[in-house]
């Protein structure tokens, strides 16, 4: 099956924090260590939140198509990768920066991870987006680029395409490739792993 893609060489990311909209208000931001300490004390147990740029942000509700896509991607990687070398996680905290601990929908990291902590680096991060698309394209993208994550897949559920970001530099990615419905997803760290776009459980049947 051919890989249908549209490539671009412009820069993708967010240099300014779009969440901070009221310039006259001074915000008290949390560090990741402060946030982790609160979690350990039992705070936020029943709240789906994540730490982004020092701010506690509610995560968007997940639909059945969202969960189905995440599950299918995770199963492909779990079957393909040796567990002694690689770890795969879904809906789990990622220690990205000193002020950010997002919970990507899925990610792959190389073992071993730091003992007693969340992974601090990843080979691939995946966000499946519908209502959170703007945040995932800007705030989260800049966090992942700053961490140096080499590849970020943003699954646009409505458009039925995947934005593949590579070449992180600062808070941005320098390369974007759009994989459309007749294409294939191949992670850069292991191109032998192939996911046909049409094999993913999109919400509506595609003729």
Secondary structure, DSSP 8 states (H G I E B T S, - for coil): ----EEEE-S-EE-SS-TT---TTS------HHHHHHHHHTTTTTT--EEEETTEEEE-----HHHHHHHHHHHHHHHHHS-TTTEEEEES-----BTTBB---SEEEEES---TTS--S--SEEEEEESTTHHHHHTHHHHHHHHHT-SEEEEEETTTTEEEEEEEEETTEEEEEEEE-TTSEE--TT-TT--EEGGGS--SS---
